[in-house]
């Protein structure tokens, strides 16, 4: 659906509903994803923002200027690609309003299944919209940045940073941003309390599993976190500030090799891409963990109980067993 939403985003230019930006103009693109194709005559300088490491690397490889968070202001226009997370979409629109010069064009687009109609209504209630176009199973709408920042302030106020369990700072758009994920809790509840040596949390998110590892296993000498979501990793850095955690690596574990070797790795890997289940993601994480463990090192992993990871564990490790399961998840332990 992202490819369709990208086409929807650029459709107002192709339909001549808005002018194509030319040389000398600076355009901010929030939520940019790979496979974008610029309309004919689009010659403005694009500054892409993408915090998901695989997309970031793909955009860089395609020759675009890309950063994990917005940098700078006074842009002539902004593009916002909306996704499935309502709060994140509203915060991106707020960022666009804040980063664009007064009167600058802002175009927002997304898929109908992802709630773009409700986002259009929400933004339209705060600031006048100049137009909209449905196309490619989505909607694009646009506005010009108002003189004041009241709309941006309202969108931010509606989506404040959260505190989960009175301990963990999170924000909309992160995985399980408003609660401790049930799979992660099952994993933590079944970790031995005597873990020792160097450890890593793969797919660390905002740091729950790593924080519990540090708290429950005083024998750990070092703890590193690996995460593909830049914002989540930054949240984890703050959440793990006074622990044994040392390294915070913004990494695509399926494509970038891990340089360190560990005695213990814990992980709750993703198994979805968009709405489709893709067990190969978890399988790739298992192989990455096996390569990053010292001989005799252990992997503790939680997964959806329906996913057939046992053959992958058998191929990558000397031994493995199931530690626990509930109605949705199972916890594996494997020794290299």
Secondary structure as UniProt FT lines:
FT   HELIX           2..14
FT   TURN            15..16
FT   TURN            23..24
FT   STRAND          26..30
FT   TURN            40..41
FT   STRAND          45..49
FT   HELIX           53..61
FT   TURN            62..63
FT   STRAND          65..67
FT   STRAND          75..81
FT   HELIX           86..99
FT   STRAND          100..111
FT   HELIX           112..114
FT   HELIX           116..124
FT   TURN            125..126
FT   STRAND          131..135
FT   TURN            136..137
FT   STRAND          138..144
FT   HELIX           150..157
FT   TURN            158..159
FT   STRAND          162..164
FT   TURN            165..167
FT   STRAND          168..170
FT   TURN            172..173
FT   TURN            175..178
FT   HELIX           182..189
FT   TURN            193..194
FT   STRAND          197..202
FT   TURN            205..206
FT   HELIX           208..216
FT   TURN            218..219
FT   STRAND          220..227
FT   HELIX           230..239
FT   TURN            240..242
FT   STRAND          245..250
FT   TURN            253..255
FT   STRAND          262..267
FT   STRAND          272..273
FT   TURN            274..275
FT   STRAND          276..277
FT   HELIX           279..292
FT   STRAND          293..304
FT   TURN            305..306
FT   HELIX           310..316
FT   STRAND          319..325
FT   STRAND          329..335
//
